[in-house]
Amino acid sequence: MANSSPSASDDDVLAVIVLVVLAFATGIFSFGMFLDPLRNWMLQYHLLERGHAVVIPILGGAGLGWGQILVVAAALLIVIAMGVVVRRHHRSRV
């Protein structure tokens, strides 16, 4: 049975991306409209730090502290370890 729902072609996706980029370039939307509430939310839930705790500054006086850096490093190590395990498992099956 054929799939009756139309799928998005690569041309359709490219056209949407171009329209979004042009909308941002012409100033219809501003990045500040999205970044300021996001930064405030990240500060509220301590995903970013402010003041003397900032080790790596990112947005307007806010950035990553040592706690966030350790969490990001641990997540990266876990992803790398999982990749190695999956790759070894795949090689052992072949």
N, C-alpha and C positions, 0 to 999 in steps of 0.2 A: 504494500500500500504506500503510495507516494505521500510525502510530507506536504500538507496543504498550507502550512504557514510559511510566508515568505521569509527568507533569510537576508540579513544585511550583507551586501557585497562589500568588497574592499573600497570601491568607489564611493559608496554611501558613507562609510566610516570616515574616509578621507575628507569628504565634503563637510561632514559635521565638525571634524577637527579644524578645518580651515575656517568655518564660520565662527567657532568659539574663539579661535586665535584673533580673528579680525574684530570680533566684538570687544575683546580685551584691549586690542591695539587702538581702537577708536575711542576708548574710554567709556563705553556703555556700562561696563562693570569695572570696579576698581578692586585691586587685590587687597587694599586696606579694609574693604568691606568684609572680606572673608577672614583676613589674618588677625584683625584686632579681637573679634569674639573668640577665635580659636586660641590666641595667645592667653586671653583672660581665663578661658576654660582650662588650659594646660597649667597655668599658674595656680588655679584653685585646687586642682587635684595633684599638685606637686610633680607634674611631668616635666615642668621647667622650674628653675629657681630664679630668684631675683636678688640683687644686692651683692654682698660679699661672698655668697655661696656659689656664685657663677664661676665655673672654670673655663667653659667654652661658650662665649657669647653668641647668641643667634639672632634674637629679635628685640630691638629697642630696650636694652638693659636686662633682658631675660636670656637665660641660656641653660646649659647643662651643668649640674653639680656633680660631685663625685658619686653620689648614689645613683643618679641616672646613667652616668658613664659605666658604672659597674654592671647595671642591669642590661645595658645595650651590649657590652662586651660578653656577658654570660649568654645572652640570646644568640649572638653571632657564633660563639663557640659551640652551642648546642646545634645550631643549623649546620655548621661545618661537620661536626661529629655525625649527625644524622646522614649527611651526604656521603661521608666515607663509608658508613655502615651499609647504606643502600647500594653504593657502588660495589663494595666487596660481595654483598649478597647476590647482586646481579651477575658479577663475574663468576661466582661459584656455580651458578645455575647454568651457565653457557658451556 
